[in-house]
Amino acid sequence: MYIIAIAWLYVTILMAATEKTITAGLLTFIFYGLLPCALLLWLLGVKHRRYKQTKLPDNDMGQPDRTHPQSDQ
C-alpha cells in the first residue's frame, strides 16, 4: 500500500516540476498528490485503527497496573 502512495507522490512531484510557475507547481502537488494520497491512506487505515482499538483492552488483561508498587509485589 505504501509503495503505491510513494509512486503516486513521485509522479505528482514530476508533474509539479514541469509547471510554469512555482505557485502552479505547489498547487499541482497539493491537489493532485498530497490530498488524494492522504485521503486514500486515511480511508484504507480505518480498518487497521479499528482492529487496534478493539485489540487494546485484551492486551491489558492479567498485567499489573503498576499504580501501587506495593500491591504488585
N, C-alpha and C positions, 0 to 999 in steps of 0.2 A: 504494500500500500504506500509506503513512504517513497519507494523508488519512482512511482508514478508521479507523486507530488514534486519530487526533486526534478524530474524530467520536465514537468509542466512549467515549473518556475524557471528552468534553464531556457526553455523555448520563449517564454514571455520576456526574459531578460534580453534575449537576442532580438525579439520584436521591438522592445523599447529602445534598444541601441540604434535601430535604424530610423527612428522618428526624427523629424527635422529639428524640433526644439526639445529642451530639457523638460519643460512642462508636459509636453505631449508624451515624452518617454516615461515620465513618472506616472502620469495618468494611465497610460497603457499598462504599465507594470502593475499598478494597484488594482485597476478594474478588470484586467484580463488574467492577472496572475495571483496576487495575494488574496483578494476577496473570495474568488471561487475556490481556491485551494484551501483557505481557512474554513470555508463553509463545508466543503467536502470532508475534510479531516474531522471537523466537529460532528457532522452527521454520522460518519462511519464510526466515530469513537463513542457514541451514545451507548451502544450495546456493551462495550467493554467497561464503561463507567458504571452502568447498572450492575454488571456482574461483580465488580469490585465492591460496590456499595452493599450488595446483599451478602457477599462473602465475608465482609469485615467482622460482623458480630460472631461468626463461627470460629474465627481465629483466636478470639479472646477467651474462649471457654477453657477453664482449667488453669489459666495463667494467673499468677499472683498479681494483685493490682499495684503493689509497691507503694501504696499511700501510707500504710502503717508498717514500718520495717520490723517492729517487734512481733506483730502477729504473723508475719510471713516466715519467721524463723522456726 
